[in-house]
């Protein structure tokens, strides 16, 4: 008896619920659009607004701008560590290109030697530990001169003699090192990939 009652109730209530739903949907649709069409009651119409309409003609720009991703990689590396070398990222890439060095070498050495210039001798602009030994400190007039001198020296006095990797460079650059210098420089070079 109970099952029969539920079946009859369901059969009677269902059409009323459906009718109520259609009327309520129509009411909501009318609230959004006071002049609806028959279809818009059942299918919502999507409107699209444009801030600027596209041109009628398809115009392709022939200019392709090539940017060197290496500059951005080095710039972000410097920015990550709040280095004053950040504005010099393009110059470091340019000098590495001119002298045929791996672009990652100078930033990696600067990180190892001075924590990207944070621990460089005051007023020296020498972030690379270049010519610093004993009480002697090599000073430069600015970062540009330092970048030029260090890159040129690494190319002419190291690379031309077959010293290109950190493991080879350390023998002349920091002869008393126990292997930590080349390991650290290699690690920072990997970060710059």
Residue frames as a rotation matrix with the C-alpha (Angstrom) as fourth column:
UNK 1
0.562 0.827 0.000 0.00
0.827 -0.562 0.000 0.00
0.000 0.000 -1.000 0.00
UNK 2
0.434 -0.488 -0.757 2.79
0.187 -0.774 0.606 2.35
-0.881 -0.404 -0.244 0.86
UNK 3
-0.636 -0.711 0.301 4.53
0.396 0.035 0.917 1.74
-0.663 0.703 0.260 -2.48
UNK 4
-0.153 0.682 0.715 1.33
0.972 -0.026 0.233 2.46
0.177 0.731 -0.659 -4.33
UNK 5
0.757 0.419 -0.502 0.87
0.557 -0.815 0.159 5.72
-0.342 -0.400 -0.850 -2.44
UNK 6
-0.021 -0.866 -0.500 4.44
0.087 -0.499 0.862 6.83
-0.996 -0.025 0.086 -3.29
UNK 7
-0.673 -0.215 0.708 3.94
0.668 0.234 0.706 5.95
-0.317 0.948 -0.014 -6.96
UNK 8
0.279 0.869 0.410 0.71
0.935 -0.343 0.090 7.94
0.219 0.358 -0.908 -7.23
UNK 9
0.688 -0.084 -0.721 2.21
0.335 -0.845 0.418 10.92
-0.644 -0.529 -0.553 -5.32
UNK 10
-0.389 -0.917 -0.092 5.22
0.239 -0.197 0.951 10.95
-0.890 0.348 0.296 -7.58
UNK 11
-0.507 0.253 0.824 3.07
0.862 0.167 0.479 10.76
-0.016 0.953 -0.302 -10.71
UNK 12
0.609 0.787 0.097 0.92
0.780 -0.616 0.106 13.70
0.143 0.011 -0.990 -9.58
UNK 13
0.639 -0.382 -0.667 3.73
0.234 -0.730 0.642 15.89
-0.733 -0.566 -0.377 -8.14
UNK 14
-0.293 -0.871 0.395 6.15
0.676 0.103 0.730 15.54
-0.676 0.481 0.558 -11.05
UNK 15
-0.055 0.267 0.962 4.16
0.913 -0.377 0.157 17.51
0.404 0.887 -0.224 -13.64
UNK 16
0.912 0.408 -0.045 3.55
0.384 -0.811 0.442 20.31
0.143 -0.420 -0.896 -11.12
UNK 17
0.401 -0.852 -0.336 7.26
0.289 -0.230 0.929 20.54
-0.869 -0.470 0.154 -10.29
UNK 18
-0.409 -0.534 0.740 8.16
0.856 0.057 0.515 20.59
-0.317 0.843 0.434 -13.99
UNK 19
0.333 0.624 0.707 5.54
0.785 -0.598 0.159 23.26
0.522 0.502 -0.689 -14.73
UNK 20
0.923 -0.031 -0.383 6.72
0.258 -0.689 0.677 25.34
-0.285 -0.724 -0.629 -11.79
UNK 21
0.024 -1.000 -0.004 10.36
0.528 0.009 0.849 25.03
-0.849 -0.022 0.528 -12.97
UNK 22
-0.310 -0.087 0.947 9.51
0.939 -0.181 0.291 26.20
0.146 0.980 0.138 -16.50
UNK 23
0.688 0.629 0.362 7.51
0.546 -0.777 0.313 29.17
0.478 -0.017 -0.878 -15.21
UNK 24
0.777 -0.447 -0.444 10.23
0.243 -0.438 0.866 30.12
-0.581 -0.780 -0.232 -12.74
UNK 25
-0.257 -0.883 0.392 12.93
0.743 0.079 0.665 29.86
-0.618 0.462 0.636 -15.44
UNK 26
0.017 0.355 0.935 10.82
0.878 -0.452 0.156 32.06
0.478 0.819 -0.319 -17.72
UNK 27
0.928 0.351 -0.124 10.43
0.359 -0.760 0.542 34.60
0.096 -0.548 -0.831 -14.94
UNK 28
0.364 -0.876 -0.316 14.21
0.345 -0.188 0.920 34.71
-0.866 -0.443 0.233 -14.32
UNK 29
-0.393 -0.493 0.776 14.90
0.889 0.014 0.458 35.00
-0.236 0.870 0.433 -18.02
UNK 30
0.414 0.639 0.648 12.38
0.738 -0.652 0.171 37.83
0.532 0.408 -0.742 -18.33
UNK 31
0.846 -0.153 -0.511 14.12
0.321 -0.619 0.717 39.66
-0.426 -0.770 -0.475 -15.49
UNK 32
-0.176 -0.984 0.006 17.42
0.475 -0.079 0.876 39.61
-0.862 0.157 0.482 -17.47
UNK 33
-0.987 -0.107 0.119 15.86
0.150 -0.363 0.920 40.44
-0.055 0.926 0.374 -20.84
UNK 34
-0.459 0.874 -0.161 12.45
-0.199 -0.278 -0.940 42.18
-0.866 -0.399 0.302 -20.77
UNK 35
0.348 0.559 -0.753 11.88
-0.878 -0.086 -0.470 41.40
-0.328 0.825 0.461 -24.51
UNK 36
-0.471 -0.621 0.627 12.65
-0.402 0.783 0.474 37.70
-0.785 -0.029 -0.619 -24.73
UNK 37
-0.220 0.380 -0.898 12.06
-0.876 0.327 0.353 35.46
0.428 0.865 0.261 -27.67
UNK 38
0.794 0.606 0.051 10.55
-0.574 0.719 0.391 32.03
0.200 -0.340 0.919 -27.15
UNK 39
0.556 -0.663 -0.501 13.94
0.321 0.727 -0.606 30.33
0.767 0.176 0.617 -27.59
UNK 40
-0.314 -0.781 0.540 15.78
-0.245 -0.483 -0.841 32.63
0.917 -0.396 -0.039 -25.18
UNK 41
0.447 0.521 0.727 13.55
-0.858 0.019 0.514 31.42
0.254 -0.853 0.455 -22.36
UNK 42
0.987 0.012 0.162 15.00
-0.056 0.962 0.269 27.93
-0.152 -0.274 0.949 -22.68
UNK 43
0.361 -0.911 0.198 18.45
0.914 0.304 -0.268 28.67
0.184 0.278 0.943 -24.08
UNK 44
0.573 -0.165 -0.803 20.37
0.339 -0.844 0.416 31.54
-0.746 -0.510 -0.427 -22.48
UNK 45
0.802 -0.304 0.514 21.85
0.419 -0.325 -0.848 33.95
0.424 0.896 -0.134 -24.98
UNK 46
0.222 -0.820 -0.528 25.46
0.827 -0.129 0.548 34.82
-0.517 -0.558 0.649 -24.32
UNK 47
0.980 0.013 0.199 26.51
0.116 -0.850 -0.513 38.35
0.163 0.526 -0.835 -25.05
UNK 48
0.168 -0.982 -0.084 30.11
0.976 0.154 0.157 39.27
-0.141 -0.108 0.984 -25.68
UNK 49
0.969 0.061 -0.238 31.51
0.054 -0.998 -0.032 42.73
-0.240 0.018 -0.971 -25.15
UNK 50
0.280 -0.906 0.316 34.68
0.926 0.169 -0.338 43.89
0.253 0.388 0.886 -26.85
UNK 51
0.250 -0.298 -0.921 36.83
0.454 -0.804 0.383 46.71
-0.855 -0.514 -0.065 -25.66
UNK 52
-0.204 -0.306 -0.930 38.03
-0.723 -0.593 0.354 47.17
-0.660 0.744 -0.101 -29.22
UNK 53
0.803 0.539 0.253 36.72
-0.202 0.646 -0.737 45.45
-0.560 0.541 0.627 -32.28
UNK 54
-0.121 -0.871 0.476 39.23
0.410 0.392 0.823 43.55
-0.904 0.295 0.310 -34.38
UNK 55
-0.395 -0.090 -0.914 40.07
-0.665 -0.659 0.352 44.97
-0.634 0.747 0.201 -37.77
UNK 56
0.689 0.723 -0.045 38.29
-0.514 0.444 -0.734 43.58
-0.510 0.529 0.678 -40.79
UNK 57
0.605 -0.551 -0.575 41.55
-0.496 0.305 -0.813 42.73
0.623 0.777 -0.089 -42.54
UNK 58
0.910 -0.412 -0.046 43.83
0.327 0.645 0.690 40.04
-0.255 -0.643 0.722 -41.19
UNK 59
0.676 -0.726 0.126 47.18
-0.500 -0.577 -0.645 41.74
0.541 0.373 -0.753 -40.92
UNK 60
0.800 -0.518 -0.302 50.29
0.600 0.704 0.379 39.77
0.016 -0.485 0.874 -40.07
UNK 61
0.789 -0.603 -0.116 53.31
-0.545 -0.775 0.320 41.58
-0.283 -0.190 -0.940 -38.77
UNK 62
0.793 -0.526 -0.306 56.47
0.060 0.568 -0.821 40.55
0.606 0.633 0.482 -40.58
UNK 63
0.008 -0.840 0.542 58.77
-0.682 -0.401 -0.612 41.74
0.731 -0.365 -0.576 -37.84
UNK 64
0.765 0.092 -0.637 60.08
0.333 0.791 0.514 39.05
0.552 -0.605 0.574 -35.51
UNK 65
0.436 -0.601 0.670 62.01
-0.774 -0.630 -0.061 40.25
0.459 -0.492 -0.739 -32.51
UNK 66
0.408 -0.405 -0.818 64.71
0.339 0.899 -0.276 37.91
0.848 -0.165 0.504 -31.34
UNK 67
0.539 -0.257 0.802 65.66
-0.778 -0.516 0.358 38.10
0.322 -0.817 -0.478 -27.70
UNK 68
-0.311 -0.757 -0.575 68.47
-0.280 0.651 -0.706 36.21
0.908 -0.059 -0.414 -26.09
UNK 69
0.718 0.650 -0.250 67.07
-0.006 0.366 0.931 34.05
0.696 -0.666 0.267 -23.31
UNK 70
0.016 -0.799 -0.600 70.51
0.827 0.349 -0.442 33.93
0.562 -0.489 0.667 -21.70
UNK 71
-0.670 -0.227 0.707 70.20
-0.063 -0.931 -0.359 37.60
0.739 -0.285 0.610 -20.70
UNK 72
0.234 0.864 0.446 66.96
-0.675 -0.186 0.714 36.89
0.700 -0.468 0.540 -18.87
UNK 73
0.646 -0.070 -0.760 68.38
0.399 0.880 0.257 33.77
0.651 -0.469 0.597 -17.21
UNK 74
-0.414 -0.885 -0.213 71.35
0.730 -0.182 -0.659 35.71
0.544 -0.428 0.722 -15.87
UNK 75
-0.541 0.269 0.797 69.22
-0.354 -0.932 0.074 38.73
0.763 -0.242 0.600 -14.93
UNK 76
0.566 0.824 -0.003 66.83
-0.396 0.275 0.876 36.52
0.723 -0.495 0.482 -12.95
UNK 77
0.329 -0.557 -0.763 69.75
0.732 0.660 -0.166 34.79
0.596 -0.504 0.625 -11.24
UNK 78
-0.741 -0.617 0.265 71.10
0.364 -0.701 -0.614 38.18
0.564 -0.359 0.744 -10.14
UNK 79
-0.237 0.748 0.620 67.63
-0.581 -0.621 0.527 39.39
0.779 -0.235 0.581 -9.11
UNK 80
0.560 0.457 -0.691 67.04
0.157 0.761 0.630 36.24
0.814 -0.461 0.354 -7.05
UNK 81
0.153 -0.626 -0.765 70.06
0.972 0.237 0.001 37.12
0.181 -0.743 0.644 -4.91
UNK 82
0.919 0.305 -0.250 69.54
0.348 -0.925 0.151 40.92
-0.185 -0.225 -0.957 -4.98
UNK 83
0.000 -0.995 0.096 72.84
0.880 0.045 0.473 41.48
-0.475 0.085 0.876 -6.74
UNK 84
0.263 0.017 -0.965 73.96
-0.152 -0.987 -0.059 44.90
-0.953 0.162 -0.256 -7.95
UNK 85
-0.794 -0.607 0.034 75.04
-0.108 0.196 0.975 43.10
-0.598 0.770 -0.222 -11.14
UNK 86
-0.043 0.867 0.496 71.42
0.560 0.432 -0.707 42.71
-0.827 0.247 -0.505 -12.32
UNK 87
0.722 0.369 -0.585 71.53
-0.219 -0.680 -0.699 45.67
-0.656 0.633 -0.411 -14.77
UNK 88
-0.080 -0.880 -0.467 74.79
-0.893 -0.145 0.426 44.28
-0.443 0.451 -0.775 -16.20
UNK 89
0.148 0.210 0.966 73.31
0.026 0.976 -0.216 40.93
-0.989 0.057 0.139 -17.35
UNK 90
0.970 0.216 0.110 73.23
0.108 0.023 -0.994 41.99
-0.217 0.976 -0.001 -21.06
UNK 91
0.534 -0.837 -0.119 76.83
-0.830 -0.491 -0.264 43.19
0.163 0.240 -0.957 -20.84
UNK 92
-0.116 -0.557 0.823 78.00
-0.644 0.673 0.364 39.91
-0.756 -0.487 -0.437 -19.30
UNK 93
0.514 0.367 0.776 76.35
0.318 0.758 -0.569 37.94
-0.797 0.539 0.273 -22.12
UNK 94
0.981 -0.137 -0.135 77.82
-0.186 -0.488 -0.853 40.29
0.051 0.862 -0.504 -24.73
UNK 95
0.218 -0.969 0.116 81.37
-0.973 -0.207 0.101 39.99
-0.074 -0.135 -0.988 -23.35
UNK 96
-0.032 -0.175 0.984 81.09
-0.270 0.949 0.160 36.21
-0.962 -0.261 -0.078 -23.04
UNK 97
0.811 0.394 0.433 80.00
0.318 0.326 -0.890 36.11
-0.492 0.860 0.139 -26.68
UNK 98
0.811 -0.544 -0.216 82.85
-0.565 -0.632 -0.530 38.37
0.152 0.552 -0.820 -27.82
UNK 99
-0.110 -0.954 0.279 85.50
-0.993 0.118 0.010 36.33
-0.043 -0.276 -0.960 -26.00
UNK 100
-0.017 0.154 -0.988 83.95
-0.536 0.832 0.139 32.91
0.844 0.532 0.069 -26.65
UNK 101
-0.939 -0.282 0.198 83.30
-0.304 0.408 -0.861 31.97
0.162 -0.868 -0.469 -23.03
UNK 102
-0.394 0.824 -0.408 80.42
0.764 0.540 0.352 30.09
0.511 -0.173 -0.842 -21.46
UNK 103
-0.174 0.392 0.903 77.99
-0.123 -0.919 0.375 32.86
0.977 -0.046 0.209 -20.44
UNK 104
0.802 0.561 -0.207 77.40
0.081 0.241 0.967 31.15
0.592 -0.792 0.148 -17.08
UNK 105
0.113 -0.868 -0.483 81.04
0.804 0.366 -0.468 31.28
0.583 -0.335 0.740 -15.99
UNK 106
-0.648 -0.414 0.639 81.26
0.075 -0.870 -0.488 34.92
0.758 -0.268 0.595 -14.86
UNK 107
0.195 0.761 0.618 78.05
-0.692 -0.340 0.637 34.90
0.695 -0.552 0.460 -12.81
UNK 108
0.808 0.107 -0.579 79.01
0.209 0.867 0.453 31.56
0.551 -0.487 0.678 -11.21
UNK 109
-0.218 -0.947 -0.237 82.48
0.745 -0.004 -0.667 32.80
0.631 -0.322 0.706 -10.24
UNK 110
-0.517 0.084 0.852 80.97
-0.325 -0.940 -0.105 36.03
0.792 -0.331 0.514 -8.86
UNK 111
0.604 0.790 0.100 78.58
-0.456 0.240 0.857 33.97
0.653 -0.564 0.506 -6.76
UNK 112
0.607 -0.444 -0.659 81.39
0.625 0.779 0.052 31.80
0.490 -0.443 0.750 -5.41
UNK 113
-0.366 -0.926 0.094 83.85
0.701 -0.341 -0.627 34.61
0.612 -0.163 0.773 -4.76
UNK 114
-0.983 -0.097 0.157 81.66
0.002 -0.857 -0.515 37.38
0.185 -0.506 0.842 -3.37
UNK 115
-0.423 0.904 -0.063 78.06
0.702 0.283 -0.653 36.17
-0.573 -0.321 -0.754 -3.11
UNK 116
0.125 0.403 0.907 77.36
0.949 -0.316 0.009 38.24
0.290 0.859 -0.421 -6.26
UNK 117
-0.246 -0.462 0.852 79.23
0.293 -0.873 -0.389 41.34
0.924 0.154 0.351 -5.02
UNK 118
0.773 0.596 0.216 77.77
-0.027 -0.309 0.951 41.39
0.634 -0.741 -0.223 -1.51
UNK 119
0.841 -0.522 -0.142 81.13
0.280 0.196 0.940 40.41
-0.462 -0.830 0.311 0.01
UNK 120
0.421 -0.701 0.575 83.43
0.727 -0.118 -0.676 42.17
0.542 0.703 0.460 -2.44
UNK 121
-0.430 -0.632 -0.645 86.04
0.871 -0.479 -0.111 44.56
-0.239 -0.609 0.756 -1.03
UNK 122
0.434 0.696 -0.572 84.43
0.570 -0.704 -0.424 47.98
-0.698 -0.142 -0.702 -0.58
UNK 123
0.564 -0.094 -0.821 84.75
-0.417 -0.890 -0.184 50.26
-0.713 0.445 -0.541 -3.59
UNK 124
-0.482 -0.852 0.203 86.61
-0.271 0.365 0.891 47.65
-0.833 0.374 -0.407 -5.66
UNK 125
0.352 0.716 -0.603 83.77
-0.886 0.049 -0.460 46.53
-0.300 0.697 0.652 -7.98
UNK 126
-0.523 -0.640 -0.564 85.66
-0.745 0.664 -0.063 43.25
0.415 0.387 -0.824 -7.89
UNK 127
0.377 0.797 0.472 83.02
-0.907 0.420 0.015 40.55
-0.186 -0.434 0.882 -7.50
UNK 128
0.817 -0.039 -0.576 85.23
-0.304 0.820 -0.486 37.82
0.491 0.571 0.658 -8.95
UNK 129
0.810 -0.572 0.129 88.07
0.055 0.293 0.955 37.70
-0.584 -0.766 0.269 -6.44
UNK 130
0.775 -0.471 0.421 90.23
0.523 0.106 -0.846 38.71
0.354 0.876 0.328 -9.39
UNK 131
-0.032 -0.912 0.408 93.78
0.240 -0.404 -0.883 39.57
0.970 0.070 0.231 -8.33
UNK 132
0.475 0.184 0.860 92.93
-0.761 -0.406 0.507 39.40
0.442 -0.895 -0.053 -4.64
UNK 133
0.613 -0.341 -0.713 95.52
0.478 0.878 -0.009 37.56
0.629 -0.336 0.701 -2.61
UNK 134
-0.469 -0.737 -0.487 97.49
0.841 -0.203 -0.502 38.32
0.271 -0.645 0.714 0.49
UNK 135
-0.229 0.354 -0.907 96.88
0.522 -0.742 -0.422 42.00
-0.822 -0.570 -0.015 1.21
UNK 136
-0.952 -0.211 -0.222 96.52
-0.076 -0.540 0.838 42.91
-0.297 0.815 0.498 -2.47
UNK 137
0.008 0.984 0.180 93.15
0.494 0.153 -0.856 43.93
-0.869 0.096 -0.485 -3.92
UNK 138
-0.872 -0.185 0.453 92.61
0.489 -0.316 0.813 44.67
-0.007 0.931 0.366 -7.60
UNK 139
-0.194 0.807 -0.558 90.14
0.282 -0.499 -0.819 47.54
-0.940 -0.316 -0.131 -7.95
UNK 140
-0.518 0.158 0.841 88.10
0.847 -0.044 0.530 48.61
0.120 0.987 -0.111 -10.96
UNK 141
-0.989 0.145 0.022 86.45
-0.146 -0.988 -0.042 51.92
0.015 -0.044 0.999 -11.79
UNK 142
-0.127 0.990 0.068 83.06
-0.951 -0.103 -0.291 50.19
-0.281 -0.101 0.954 -12.15
UNK 143
0.204 0.291 0.935 81.35
-0.179 0.950 -0.257 46.91
-0.963 -0.115 0.246 -12.92
UNK 144
0.968 0.174 -0.183 81.73
-0.198 0.074 -0.977 47.42
-0.157 0.982 0.106 -16.68
UNK 145
0.236 -0.957 -0.171 85.51
-0.896 -0.146 -0.418 47.62
0.375 0.252 -0.892 -16.44
UNK 146
-0.296 -0.317 0.901 85.56
-0.748 0.663 -0.012 44.60
-0.594 -0.678 -0.434 -14.12
UNK 147
0.595 0.605 0.529 83.39
-0.118 0.717 -0.687 42.54
-0.795 0.346 0.497 -16.48
UNK 148
0.872 -0.315 -0.373 85.58
-0.429 -0.129 -0.894 43.43
0.234 0.940 -0.248 -19.46
UNK 149
-0.024 -0.984 0.179 88.87
-0.971 -0.020 -0.240 42.70
0.239 -0.179 -0.954 -17.65
UNK 150
-0.211 -0.027 0.977 87.82
-0.598 0.794 -0.107 39.43
-0.773 -0.607 -0.183 -16.02
UNK 151
0.773 0.555 0.308 86.17
-0.085 0.572 -0.816 38.08
-0.629 0.604 0.489 -19.19
UNK 152
0.737 -0.557 -0.383 89.14
-0.570 -0.207 -0.795 39.06
0.364 0.804 -0.470 -21.36
UNK 153
-0.218 -0.860 0.461 91.60
-0.976 0.205 -0.080 37.50
-0.026 -0.467 -0.884 -18.88
UNK 154
0.086 0.320 0.943 89.61
-0.367 0.890 -0.269 34.24
-0.926 -0.323 0.194 -18.66
UNK 155
0.953 0.302 0.012 89.58
-0.085 0.309 -0.947 34.05
-0.290 0.902 0.320 -22.45
UNK 156
0.665 -0.724 -0.186 93.21
-0.512 -0.261 -0.818 34.98
0.544 0.639 -0.544 -23.13
UNK 157
-0.300 -0.872 0.386 95.02
-0.890 0.111 -0.441 33.49
0.342 -0.476 -0.810 -20.16
UNK 158
-0.310 0.253 0.916 92.82
-0.559 0.731 -0.391 30.50
-0.769 -0.634 -0.085 -19.39
UNK 159
0.669 0.707 0.227 90.76
-0.229 0.487 -0.843 29.37
-0.707 0.512 0.488 -22.38
UNK 160
0.662 -0.470 -0.584 93.64
-0.690 -0.079 -0.719 29.69
0.292 0.879 -0.377 -24.88
UNK 161
-0.483 -0.864 0.144 95.65
-0.842 0.413 -0.348 27.39
0.241 -0.289 -0.927 -22.60
UNK 162
-0.458 0.372 -0.807 92.89
-0.050 0.896 0.442 24.77
0.888 0.243 -0.391 -22.49
UNK 163
-0.903 0.176 -0.392 91.46
0.415 0.126 -0.901 25.82
-0.109 -0.976 -0.187 -19.13
UNK 164
-0.671 0.706 0.226 87.72
-0.235 -0.492 0.838 26.13
0.703 0.510 0.496 -19.75
UNK 165
0.305 0.810 -0.502 85.82
0.312 0.413 0.856 24.17
0.900 -0.417 -0.127 -17.09
UNK 166
0.715 -0.003 0.699 85.79
-0.588 -0.545 0.598 25.14
0.379 -0.838 -0.392 -13.39
UNK 167
0.902 -0.392 0.184 87.85
0.205 0.761 0.616 22.02
-0.381 -0.517 0.766 -12.63
UNK 168
0.277 -0.824 0.493 90.55
0.921 0.082 -0.380 23.21
0.273 0.560 0.782 -15.06
UNK 169
0.363 -0.075 0.929 90.33
0.084 -0.990 -0.113 26.93
0.928 0.119 -0.353 -14.22
UNK 170
0.982 0.120 0.143 90.74
-0.125 -0.150 0.981 26.41
0.139 -0.981 -0.133 -10.47
UNK 171
0.544 -0.835 -0.083 94.32
0.838 0.535 0.108 25.15
-0.046 -0.128 0.991 -10.94
UNK 172
-0.448 -0.709 0.545 95.42
0.740 -0.636 -0.220 28.64
0.503 0.305 0.809 -11.96
UNK 173
0.077 0.594 0.801 92.64
-0.008 -0.803 0.596 30.86
0.997 -0.052 -0.057 -10.55
UNK 174
0.521 0.100 0.847 92.76
-0.836 -0.140 0.531 29.48
0.172 -0.985 0.011 -6.99
UNK 175
-0.037 -0.627 -0.778 95.68
-0.488 0.691 -0.534 27.03
0.872 0.360 -0.332 -6.85
UNK 176
-0.881 -0.377 0.286 95.39
-0.414 0.320 -0.852 26.31
0.230 -0.869 -0.438 -3.11
UNK 177
0.011 0.985 0.174 91.75
-0.998 -0.001 0.069 25.21
0.068 -0.174 0.982 -3.38
UNK 178
-0.729 -0.250 0.638 90.82
-0.432 0.890 -0.145 21.71
-0.532 -0.381 -0.757 -2.21
UNK 179
-0.899 0.394 0.192 88.06
0.409 0.599 0.689 21.21
0.156 0.698 -0.699 -4.80
UNK 180
-0.206 0.875 -0.437 85.26
0.742 -0.152 -0.653 23.20
-0.638 -0.459 -0.618 -3.20
UNK 181
-0.403 0.016 -0.915 85.74
-0.334 -0.933 0.131 26.19
-0.852 0.359 0.381 -5.53
UNK 182
-0.896 0.026 -0.444 85.25
-0.430 0.200 0.880 24.18
0.111 0.979 -0.168 -8.73
UNK 183
-0.705 0.694 -0.146 82.36
0.707 0.703 -0.073 22.24
0.052 -0.155 -0.987 -7.19
UNK 184
-0.168 0.653 -0.739 80.57
0.479 -0.601 -0.640 25.46
-0.862 -0.461 -0.212 -6.19
UNK 185
-0.530 -0.068 -0.845 81.20
-0.569 -0.711 0.413 27.21
-0.629 0.700 0.338 -9.51
UNK 186
-0.959 0.197 -0.203 79.91
-0.025 0.656 0.754 24.14
0.281 0.728 -0.625 -11.38
UNK 187
-0.497 0.807 -0.318 76.84
0.820 0.318 -0.476 24.08
-0.284 -0.497 -0.820 -9.13
UNK 188
-0.135 0.438 -0.889 76.05
0.034 -0.894 -0.446 27.74
-0.990 -0.090 0.106 -9.84
UNK 189
-0.800 -0.162 -0.578 76.59
-0.555 -0.168 0.815 27.19
-0.229 0.972 0.044 -13.57
UNK 190
-0.844 0.535 -0.035 73.98
0.498 0.806 0.321 24.42
0.200 0.254 -0.946 -13.42
UNK 191
-0.232 0.770 -0.594 71.54
0.631 -0.346 -0.695 26.83
-0.741 -0.535 -0.406 -11.78
UNK 192
-0.266 0.021 -0.964 71.98
-0.434 -0.895 0.100 29.12
-0.861 0.445 0.247 -14.80
UNK 193
-0.918 -0.019 0.397 70.77
0.307 0.601 0.738 26.54
-0.253 0.799 -0.545 -17.37
